[in-house]
Amino acid sequence: MSPDPTPGQLQVGVDVGGTFTDLVAVAGGQVIVAKVPSTPDDQAEGILAALSEAGVESGGVSRFAHGTTVATNTVLERDGARTVLITTAGFRDLLAIGRQERPRLYDLRARRPAPVVPRELVVEAVERTGADGEVVTTLTDAEVARVVAAVRALAPEAVAISLLFGFLHPDHERRLADALAHDPATHELPITRASAILPVLREVERTSTVALNAYVAPRMARYLGSLRTRLDAQGLQAPVEVMRSGGGTSLAELAAREPVHTLLSGPAAGAWGAAALGTASGVADLIACDVGGTSTDVTLVRGGRPATTAQGAIDGLPFAVLTTDIHTIGAGGGSLAWRDDGGALRVGPRSAGAVPGPAAYARGGTRPTVTDANLVLGRLDAEVRLGGSMPLRPDLAHGAVAELANELGLEVAATAEGIVRVTDAQMAKALRVVSVERGHDPRRTALVAFGGAGPLHQAALARELGCREVLVPPHPGVLSALGLLTMPITAEKARSVITDLAGVSRDRLTDEVAALEAAARHDLAQQDVEVALLRRSADLRYRGQAYELEVVADHDGRLADPDELATAFHAAHLTRYGYEQRDEPVELITLRVRAEGPATPLPLPAWRGGGSAAAATRAVRPVHDDGVVHHAAIVDRSRLAAGAELRGPAVVIGTDATCFVAPWQAGEVDEHGTLRLREAAR
């Protein structure tokens, strides 16, 4: 499965996860797949190993797209840059106070995550802009000099500037940034200005976003610079593109300056890849379920596009740039199973990670994981080599599960099945969050199960939610990497206007949107990309509400007029919350424009398998399901032809993932190799 790529025609997508680094290379109608253990200390090492495993010569690569967890890990591990925040006098404790939300309402000892900028690294500037955009307190030259001296004395590695209502009057932020850029002690520091990166309402979210960007920027710049240098040494001529949280990519140079847009880089690639798979399969509405080694990410896809939001959070810290609306839980193949103090079986959120990994990996892990449980149950075949190279040790998996079984006083098989059921319940709850709890009936959607462990759990999830169909991609373990190759280079711009919608003229809307469009076009032009698509939207709310809904109402190359926007908002509110209030005034809060370069469909060549399910069956082995031992066919996925029909129970194995087909399921392989499963006819 490693053809010799034609120089200049090879596209490479690399997604770095917590357990594995996945690579997909597409050339001449062929797909090359590699899956190697991630290298958390230096993600570039795993990328180079994946290129070597796939036999890819960097000099022949015409496109290199990358999903990374560097920004994510920097925040989670709290090892970012020493960041100084400049804010308006009197707002020094803004990040510490936040919205005063409690992570656990009735836990008196609960502590909210500490902000990335502690109080002692906040510098207050004597200045003030009012809510109407008028200057209340002028920022004097003497005050600018004092602030620069105070910042210099704190010896920062990065600086964030976020002044009260600075998005309405950005001059004060610009003057501070210019002064720091010209000071010999700070001129080389990365400076993030709120009015430049996020000129929108809400001082807490805006300031948190700016602080996160500054905190992550130095590490992201070092990582991408090192990666670029090492790929250059191997002959890479193509630019490095980095996946953005809201979909699309940006060139590495821009991603290094604005890394806050990559906080959900990896999970976003999977969600958009699932959407592209649905489009290729003729399914516009679906739920994407990406089960990796350390977590499960779920996303609702409607009309072929994943849901997006400007109300994201990471480790309890809010950020307000546009991001794919992903719900994440700490349950994956590497999640550890354990007995709590009350004697109950628990799974996650702790994980075995890439090192040492599940016990079955024989890399030093001794505690049972979900992967070990699936191996004990027969849902993972003992002869499978993950990624085509990593063997599994069923004896080690059995031993780890047996130790937990002794603690629980259960049989080994019952314990393994309990581990899987607990995990399935957690995943099903996550799927309900993005569907049922948001007004969408999962019975009217398909489930796309992917990631290294997603296809192992698809049957239980589909039955629990009543999904009409399950789509299992031809390479489910690397769909995130494959999805990267569908992503256009993208730029997003937003600006808060805050006014009653009824009082806004069409001309004002046109002018405001035109300014955002020009800025988005400029960003793409800087990356040498032509605009292929513009998407315009507005954040709206009923007067008095605390949060908005994004409404896309793009007609004939323009934003819809105020009346059309109001109608669209009422409909969106009815769908999301179950009611509408057409007599209530509607407020326009923020306008948004998304500019996209040329996109490509999911690169799924015609499937060239072998024959029928019977011809692809390697063996028949016992598999545990619902307390019953079944005799399941062990099917080699690469030997299944397009059109081949399959009925459970079966274990369908591939180099990057295994799919457990339950006894009640049946399906067939479509022309692109996607396995489409439904409830079997009785």
Secondary structure, 3 states (H helix, E strand, C coil): CCCCCCCCCEEEEEEECCCEEEEEEEECCEEEEEEEECCCCCHHHHHHHHHHHHCCCHHHEEEEEEECCHHHHHHHHCCCCCEEEEEECCCCCHHHHCCCCCCCCCCCCCCCCCCCCCHHHEEEECCEECCCCCEEECCCHHHHHHHHHHHHHCCCCEEEECCCCCCCCCHHHHHHHHHHHHCCCCCCCCEEEHHHHCCCCCHHHHHHHHHHHHHHHHHHHHHHHHHHHHHHHCCCCCCEEEECCCCCEEEHHHHHHCHHHHCCHHHHHHHHHHHHHHHHCCCCCEEEEEECCCCEEEEEEECCEECEECCEEECCEEECCCEECCEEECCCCCEEEEECCCCCEEEEEEECCCCCCCHHHCCCCCCCEHHHHHHHCCCCCCCCEECCCEECCHHHHHHHHHHHHHHHCCCHHHHHHHHHHHHHHHHHHHHHHHCHHHCCCHHHCEEEEECCCHHHHHHHHHHHHCCCEEEECCCHHHHHHHHHCCCCEEEEEEEEEEEEHHHCCHHHHHHHHHHHHHHHHHHHHHCCCCCCEEEEEEEEEECCCCCCEEEECEECCEECCHHHHHHHHHHHHHHHHCCCCCCCCEEEEEEEEEEECCCCCCCCCCCCCCECHHHHEEEEEEEEECCEEEEEEEEEHHHECCCCEEECCEEEECCCCEEEECCCEEEEECCCCCEEEEECCC
